[in-house]
Amino acid sequence: MAGYRDFEDKPINKTLSYIHWFFISSIYFFICNIIFVLSLFLFDVKLNNMVIFFIAAIPAGPSLTALFYFTNKLVYDRYVDTTRDFIKGYKKNALLSLKFWMIFLIILFVGIFDLKLCFSNGNFLFLIIPLSIILIFSICICSYALPIISKYEIKIFDVFKLSFYLSFKKPLNTFVNIIIISFFLYFIFYSPGIMSIFISSISCYLIQHNLKSSYLFIDNKY
């Protein structure tokens, strides 16, 4: 047994294990969101197709929460059963994450729709800055909410309350989350390649690492 642990603790074996975990979990995430991926290839990103993209994006909420559950276990336990833990994270948090995600999607898509209208109509240009702030802040809240849902048994109201509070209480963590999400979106939409296969699980893993102090605050406070 000691020899096996020594084998597992070798840097090369740890690296290969993480590559395997990131790759397989990202594949599961891709499968869960195959409808959204296909919609990006089949339809132009236009206002006329907003309803299609909205519907296609619905499965992303539960699958993101499952990925956060998976990567949280990886951060703290440093070992996961890829298939079992991803499915467990999905089933355990699907309903609550879907409730939150639907609210977030409505805010996001309405905000994007309004922004496009503002750009096309000069009379409403003054609304661009406040709308942009609302969208960015909504993403900040989401970057806390889904990880919190994946880690705690919590009510939807408390999810919003905690996420709102932590977005201001932990400005550095919030900023880092936004940077990670920005890189994630860049790789997905503008830099397809081998890295884009791993980027979803790596991004969730980095966010979970970044939120360690936030989790400590929640554990001590509640």
VENGISUL-V608618 format. One record per pair of residues at least 24 apart in sequence whose ideal C-beta (glycine too) atoms are under 6 Angstrom apart, sorted by the first residue. I is the first residue (numbers start at 0). J is the second residue. Records with the same first field share a line. If there is no record, write none. Layout:
I = J ; J
This chain:
20 = 79 ; 81
21 = 197 ; 200 ; 201
23 = 81
24 = 69 ; 85 ; 200
25 = 196 ; 197 ; 199 ; 200
27 = 85
28 = 62 ; 66 ; 199
31 = 58 ; 62
32 = 58 ; 59 ; 62
46 = 115
49 = 108
53 = 108
56 = 104
60 = 96 ; 97 ; 100
61 = 89 ; 93 ; 96 ; 97
63 = 145
64 = 92 ; 96 ; 145 ; 148 ; 149
65 = 89
66 = 203
67 = 145 ; 146 ; 149 ; 203
68 = 149
70 = 203 ; 204 ; 207
71 = 149 ; 150 ; 207
74 = 207 ; 208
92 = 148 ; 149
95 = 148
96 = 148
98 = 155
99 = 144 ; 158
103 = 141
106 = 137
110 = 134
139 = 166 ; 173
140 = 166
142 = 176
146 = 210
165 = 213
169 = 213
172 = 209 ; 213
175 = 209
176 = 206
179 = 205 ; 206
